[in-house]
Amino acid sequence: MDATQDGAAQSEAAPVIEGRLAWQQALRELLLDPGAQLCMYSDDYAEWPLDESALVQGLARWALPRRRPCMRMLARDYSRLLAGNSRFVRWREEFSHVIQCRELSPGIESPPEGLWLHERALVALPAQRERRALLQAGRDAQASLQMFEQAWDLAEPGFVPRALGL
């Protein structure tokens, strides 16, 4: 392979994110400018910076002009998110018209953990020790989004915006 081909191969490779802090920073950057719509999946969102004030304020500015659902959130279990992310939970209540949430049953295969925006995605890689992820674009982002879509279609409503009381 000559230097030109090698350079082309490297420019097409998705950038790798390594470490929990780098993962969280990449999520912050993408969530502060998500574009027209976004999809996200995590088993429990334990390592997502969803309760940070600046992030929640940014999501509020993003959601304010929107009138229909444009954010889909999928999880295996929302209990950790509900227990430790009061700012995000309040945001979800206030902007319930823009977000749809579903929960995966135990028998349904999970998509990769990730965040999908128009034409780009941050997708976690299986790792034994350290958090690793890829910033994807184009066909790679679409392929991983397909896995999200398949799981979404099989999931049930979850993370209701308000708890009903007596």
C-alpha positions, 0 to 999 in steps of 0.5 A: 500500500502506498502512502496515498492509500494509507492516508485515505484509509486512516481518514475514513477510519472512525476516531476512537474515544478511550476512557470514561472521561473522554466518553463523557466529554464526547457525549457532552459535545454531541448533546449540546448540538444534537441537530434536528433529532437524536436517539440514545441507548444505554443499559442504565445511563450510569456513565452519562453526564445527563445531570450536569446543569449546563447540559440540561440547560443546553437540552432545554434551549434545543427542545424549546422551539420543538413541537413534536417528538424528536428525541428517542431514549431507550434503556434496559432499566431507568431506575439508576437514572431516576435516582441520580439525575434529578435535573434531567428527570425534571427536564424530561417532565417539562419537555415530555412533548419532544422525548419518547422513552422505551424500555427493553425487556430481558429477552430483547437483544440490546443495541450497542450503547450510543448516541445517534444524531443526523449523519453521525454517532458515538457508539461504545465498543465492547471493552474489558477494562476501559471505556472505548467508543467510535465516532461514526459517520455515514454508513457506519452510523446508519448500520449501528442506528439500524440496531437501535431501530430494531430494539426500539420496535420491540421495546415497551414504553418506559420512563414516564414523564410524571408519576401519578399520585393519589 
